[in-house]
């Protein structure tokens, strides 16, 4: 796959905005072909870009609420709901998908032993590390039972660890997120930004916990966004177009 083909897929996904939920999709392909296109950039730049791309995850389609048209976003409130996620995760609806994981991200104040850290909370599902090529370096990630129970457990990013736990093991300690107590059960490896905001200032919690205990929607809200983004991993890079077509059909 060459660079032109990669750009074509990204542009075709961005054009898929005539959906019931008014979503924008961005398909990102990481594979041998994507690496080959970097050869002309020189060794140092090639290594940097390749590392950033690999950090995103493999064969991903990103589904966001909203469109590229600000006027349309004003007319049609953005929506990305739990029902949308369930429909996208149904293999009968999107058979070209190998895995689906939603994420709800919000800013939050994280506090431990009187020290505060201005970071972000990412509510995700247990398969997030596999889909996003993320690694736990200490402790563990949360499991399906903790997701179902809306448990108050947290996995912290590298910057959170450095700021709040510079000289002690964070595992088993309790932090407060927006004044709600959580137990730290894991620590993520440093990731940086991967062409976006740094992920090292994130605290990962079960998305069910984030939605109900930390960031419940305000009463009477017109715009319903249960999740900030849905990551859909295709079974392989040749099925990216199929994923885009199937997602478009599901969300009409």
C-alpha positions as CSV (number, residue, x, y, z in Angstrom):
1,X,0.0,0.0,0.0
2,X,1.5,3.4,-1.0
3,X,1.1,6.8,0.4
4,X,-1.5,7.9,-2.1
5,X,-3.6,4.9,-1.1
6,X,-3.2,5.7,2.6
7,X,-4.3,9.3,2.0
8,X,-7.2,8.1,-0.1
9,X,-8.5,6.0,2.7
10,X,-8.2,8.8,5.2
11,X,-10.1,11.2,2.9
12,X,-12.8,8.7,2.0
13,X,-13.4,8.2,5.7
14,X,-13.6,11.9,6.4
15,X,-16.2,12.3,3.7
16,X,-18.6,9.8,5.4
17,X,-20.5,12.5,7.3
18,X,-24.0,12.0,6.0
19,X,-24.9,9.7,8.8
20,X,-27.8,9.6,11.3
21,X,-25.4,10.4,14.1
22,X,-23.4,12.9,12.0
23,X,-20.0,11.2,12.6
24,X,-16.6,11.8,11.2
25,X,-14.5,8.7,10.6
26,X,-10.7,8.7,10.2
27,X,-9.1,5.5,9.1
28,X,-5.5,5.0,9.9
29,X,-3.5,2.1,8.5
30,X,-0.2,1.0,9.9
31,X,1.5,-1.8,8.1
32,X,4.6,-2.7,6.0
33,X,3.4,-0.5,3.2
34,X,3.0,2.5,5.5
35,X,6.6,2.1,6.7
36,X,8.0,1.7,3.2
37,X,6.7,5.2,2.3
38,X,8.9,6.7,5.0
39,X,12.2,5.5,3.5
40,X,12.7,8.7,1.6
41,X,12.4,10.8,4.8
42,X,15.8,9.9,6.2
43,X,16.7,7.6,9.1
44,X,16.0,9.8,12.1
45,X,12.7,11.2,10.8
46,X,11.7,7.8,9.6
47,X,12.3,6.2,13.0
48,X,10.3,9.0,14.8
49,X,7.3,8.8,12.5
50,X,7.3,5.0,12.5
51,X,7.3,5.0,16.3
52,X,4.5,7.5,16.5
53,X,2.3,5.6,14.0
54,X,2.9,2.3,15.7
55,X,1.8,3.9,19.0
56,X,-1.6,4.6,17.5
57,X,-2.4,0.9,17.1
58,X,-2.8,-1.2,13.9
59,X,-5.5,-1.1,11.2
60,X,-7.7,1.4,13.1
61,X,-10.7,3.4,12.1
62,X,-11.5,6.3,14.5
63,X,-15.1,7.3,14.8
64,X,-15.8,10.8,16.3
65,X,-19.0,12.7,17.0
66,X,-19.6,15.7,14.8
67,X,-18.8,16.5,11.2
68,X,-16.3,18.8,9.3
69,X,-19.1,21.3,8.8
70,X,-19.5,23.7,11.8
71,X,-22.9,24.9,10.5
72,X,-24.2,21.3,10.3
73,X,-22.9,20.7,13.9
74,X,-25.0,23.7,15.0
75,X,-28.1,22.4,13.3
76,X,-27.7,18.8,14.3
77,X,-26.3,18.2,17.9
78,X,-23.4,15.8,17.8
79,X,-24.3,12.3,19.1
80,X,-22.2,9.3,19.8
81,X,-24.0,7.0,22.2
82,X,-23.6,3.7,24.0
83,X,-26.2,2.3,21.6
84,X,-24.0,3.3,18.7
85,X,-21.1,1.5,20.3
86,X,-23.2,-1.7,20.8
87,X,-24.3,-1.6,17.2
88,X,-20.7,-1.2,16.0
89,X,-19.5,-4.0,18.2
90,X,-22.0,-6.5,16.8
91,X,-20.1,-8.8,14.4
92,X,-23.3,-9.1,12.3
93,X,-23.2,-5.4,11.6
94,X,-19.4,-4.9,11.2
95,X,-18.0,-8.3,10.3
96,X,-14.7,-6.7,9.1
97,X,-13.9,-5.5,12.6
98,X,-11.6,-7.5,14.9
99,X,-12.2,-5.4,18.0
100,X,-14.1,-2.3,19.1
101,X,-13.3,-0.1,22.1
102,X,-15.0,3.2,23.0
103,X,-13.3,6.0,24.9
104,X,-14.8,8.9,27.0
105,X,-12.1,11.6,27.8
106,X,-12.6,14.5,30.1
107,X,-10.3,16.8,32.0
108,X,-10.0,16.1,35.7
109,X,-8.1,17.0,38.9
110,X,-6.2,14.0,40.3
111,X,-5.2,14.3,43.9
112,X,-2.9,12.1,46.1
113,X,-1.7,13.0,49.6
114,X,-2.6,16.6,49.2
115,X,-0.8,17.0,45.8
116,X,-2.8,17.7,42.7
117,X,-2.3,16.9,39.1
118,X,-4.3,18.6,36.3
119,X,-4.7,15.7,33.9
120,X,-7.4,13.8,32.0
121,X,-9.5,10.8,32.6
122,X,-10.1,8.2,29.8
123,X,-13.0,5.9,30.4
124,X,-12.3,2.8,28.2
125,X,-13.0,-1.0,28.0
126,X,-10.6,-3.8,29.1
127,X,-9.4,-4.4,25.5
128,X,-8.0,-0.9,25.1
129,X,-4.3,-1.9,25.6
130,X,-4.6,-4.5,22.8
131,X,-6.4,-2.3,20.4
132,X,-4.3,0.8,21.0
133,X,-0.9,-1.0,21.3
134,X,-0.5,0.3,24.9
135,X,1.5,-1.5,27.6
136,X,1.0,-1.9,31.3
137,X,4.5,-1.8,33.0
138,X,3.3,-2.3,36.6
139,X,0.2,-3.9,38.1
140,X,-2.6,-4.7,35.7
141,X,-5.4,-3.2,33.6
142,X,-9.0,-3.6,34.8
143,X,-11.1,-6.6,33.7
144,X,-14.6,-7.2,32.5
145,X,-16.0,-7.8,36.0
146,X,-14.7,-4.4,37.1
147,X,-16.2,-2.8,34.0
148,X,-19.6,-4.5,34.7
149,X,-19.5,-3.4,38.4
150,X,-18.5,0.2,37.6
151,X,-15.6,-0.3,39.9
152,X,-13.5,2.6,41.1
153,X,-10.1,1.4,39.9
154,X,-7.6,3.3,37.9
155,X,-4.5,2.8,35.7
156,X,-2.3,5.8,35.7
157,X,-0.1,7.3,32.9
158,X,3.6,8.0,33.2
159,X,3.3,11.7,33.9
160,X,0.7,11.1,36.6
161,X,3.1,8.6,38.2
162,X,6.0,11.0,38.0
163,X,4.0,13.9,39.5
164,X,2.1,12.1,42.3
165,X,4.3,9.1,43.1
166,X,7.9,10.2,42.4
167,X,9.4,8.1,45.2
168,X,6.9,5.4,45.9
169,X,5.0,2.5,44.3
170,X,1.5,3.7,43.2
171,X,0.0,0.2,43.1
172,X,-2.6,-0.2,45.8
173,X,-2.7,3.5,46.7
174,X,-5.9,5.6,46.6
175,X,-6.2,8.7,44.5
176,X,-9.1,11.1,44.2
177,X,-10.5,12.0,40.7
178,X,-12.8,15.0,40.9
179,X,-13.2,14.2,44.6
180,X,-14.1,10.5,44.0
181,X,-11.8,7.9,45.5
182,X,-10.1,5.3,43.2
183,X,-7.6,2.5,43.8
184,X,-4.6,2.5,41.6
185,X,-4.2,-1.0,40.1
186,X,-1.7,-0.3,37.2
187,X,0.7,2.0,35.5
188,X,1.1,2.5,31.7
189,X,4.3,2.6,29.8
190,X,5.3,6.1,28.5
191,X,3.6,6.8,25.1
192,X,3.9,10.5,24.4
193,X,1.4,12.1,22.0
194,X,1.4,9.9,18.8
195,X,0.6,13.1,16.7
196,X,-1.8,14.4,19.4
197,X,-2.0,15.4,23.1
198,X,0.2,13.4,25.4
199,X,-1.4,10.2,26.7
200,X,1.0,10.1,29.6
201,X,-1.2,12.5,31.6
202,X,-4.2,10.1,31.4
203,X,-5.8,8.1,34.1
204,X,-7.7,5.1,32.7
205,X,-10.9,3.9,34.4
206,X,-13.7,1.6,33.3
207,X,-15.9,3.6,30.9
208,X,-19.0,2.6,32.9
209,X,-17.5,4.2,35.9
210,X,-16.6,7.4,34.0
211,X,-20.1,7.7,32.6
212,X,-22.0,7.2,35.9
213,X,-19.7,8.2,38.7
214,X,-17.5,11.0,37.2
215,X,-19.2,12.5,34.1
216,X,-22.9,11.8,34.1
217,X,-24.8,13.8,31.4
218,X,-26.6,16.9,32.7
219,X,-30.3,16.6,32.9
220,X,-32.1,17.7,29.7
221,X,-28.9,17.8,27.6
222,X,-29.7,18.1,23.9
223,X,-26.3,16.8,22.7
224,X,-25.8,13.3,23.9
225,X,-22.1,12.1,23.7
226,X,-21.6,9.0,25.8
227,X,-18.2,8.5,24.2
228,X,-15.6,10.8,22.7
229,X,-14.3,8.3,20.1
230,X,-14.7,4.7,19.1
231,X,-11.6,2.8,17.9
232,X,-12.4,0.0,15.5
233,X,-9.7,-2.4,14.5
234,X,-10.0,-4.1,11.2
235,X,-9.1,-7.8,10.9
236,X,-6.3,-6.7,8.5
237,X,-5.3,-3.6,6.5
238,X,-7.1,-4.9,3.4
239,X,-10.4,-4.7,5.3
240,X,-10.2,-1.0,6.2
241,X,-12.5,0.1,3.4
242,X,-15.0,-2.7,4.4
243,X,-15.0,-1.4,8.0
244,X,-15.7,2.2,6.8
245,X,-18.5,1.0,4.6
246,X,-20.1,-1.1,7.3
247,X,-19.8,1.6,9.9
248,X,-21.4,4.1,7.6
249,X,-24.3,1.7,7.0
250,X,-24.8,1.1,10.7
251,X,-24.9,4.8,11.6
252,X,-27.1,6.1,8.9
